């Protein structure tokens, strides 16, 4: 990504998160239904990239969702401090 900041705070008024850490077993396949996504992925990672990415995502599903839960819990805790 070319975006320097993926999580940001604007004064004490707003927070933003610009990525998806959560995933389901159908997420990559659902994204692959968008031709531009599949084309972009294969342009970056080569032929068959969508299928490889899907397998990797499924193999790491539990760990990724655990990280998602940790991030959400800590983010919410920070916001409630305000």
Secondary structure by P-SEA (a helix, b strand, c coil): cccccccccccccccccccccccccaaaaaaaccaaaaaaaaaacccaaaaaaaaaaaaaaaaaaaaaaaaaaaaaaaaaac
